Amino acid sequence: MSENSLSFIAIIAILAVTIVLIRGLKSFFSGGNLEEKKKSNKLMQMRVFLQFCAIIILMSLAYIYGK
């Protein structure tokens, strides 16, 4: 893979984390009923997973570019 495609993948991962974070916070603060709280909790769990993936991608890029 080229450097540009790897950088694009990293940007997509960071944007995915940001979008899920914003949706989760919006759901959390608009909350009220039990259904919204469950949705907010699932979004925050997804955010943690996406953050893990983004960190792995960024650390891999740092390792590759550092050589």
C-alpha positions as CSV (number, residue, x, y, z in Angstrom):
1,M,0.0,0.0,0.0
2,S,1.2,3.5,-0.7
3,E,1.7,6.2,2.0
4,N,-1.4,8.1,0.7
5,S,-3.7,5.2,1.0
6,L,-2.5,4.4,4.6
7,S,-2.9,8.0,5.6
8,F,-6.4,8.0,4.1
9,I,-7.3,4.9,6.2
10,A,-6.0,6.7,9.3
11,I,-8.1,9.8,8.6
12,I,-11.2,7.7,8.0
13,A,-10.6,5.9,11.3
14,I,-10.3,9.2,13.2
15,L,-13.4,10.6,11.5
16,A,-15.4,7.5,12.4
17,V,-14.4,7.9,16.1
18,T,-15.4,11.5,16.0
19,I,-18.8,10.9,14.4
20,V,-19.7,8.1,16.8
21,L,-18.6,10.3,19.8
22,I,-20.8,13.2,18.7
23,R,-23.8,10.9,18.1
24,G,-23.3,9.2,21.4
25,L,-23.0,12.5,23.3
26,K,-26.1,13.9,21.5
27,S,-28.1,10.8,22.4
28,F,-26.8,10.9,26.0
29,F,-27.7,14.5,26.6
30,S,-31.1,14.4,24.8
31,G,-31.8,11.2,26.7
32,G,-34.7,10.7,29.0
33,N,-36.3,7.3,28.2
34,L,-34.6,4.0,28.6
35,E,-34.3,3.3,24.9
36,E,-32.2,6.5,24.4
37,K,-29.9,5.5,27.2
38,K,-29.3,2.1,25.7
39,K,-28.6,3.6,22.4
40,S,-26.1,6.0,23.9
41,N,-24.4,3.2,25.8
42,K,-24.0,1.1,22.6
43,L,-22.6,4.1,20.7
44,M,-20.1,4.7,23.5
45,Q,-19.1,1.0,23.4
46,M,-18.6,1.3,19.6
47,R,-16.5,4.5,20.1
48,V,-14.2,2.6,22.4
49,F,-13.7,-0.2,19.8
50,L,-13.2,2.4,17.1
51,Q,-10.6,4.2,19.2
52,F,-8.8,1.0,19.7
53,C,-8.7,0.4,15.9
54,A,-7.6,4.0,15.2
55,I,-4.8,3.7,17.7
56,I,-3.6,0.4,16.2
57,I,-3.7,2.0,12.7
58,L,-1.8,5.2,13.9
59,M,0.8,3.2,15.7
60,S,1.3,1.0,12.6
61,L,1.8,4.1,10.5
62,A,4.2,5.5,13.0
63,Y,6.2,2.3,12.9
64,I,6.2,2.1,9.1
65,Y,7.1,5.8,8.6
66,G,9.7,5.7,11.3
67,K,11.9,3.1,9.5
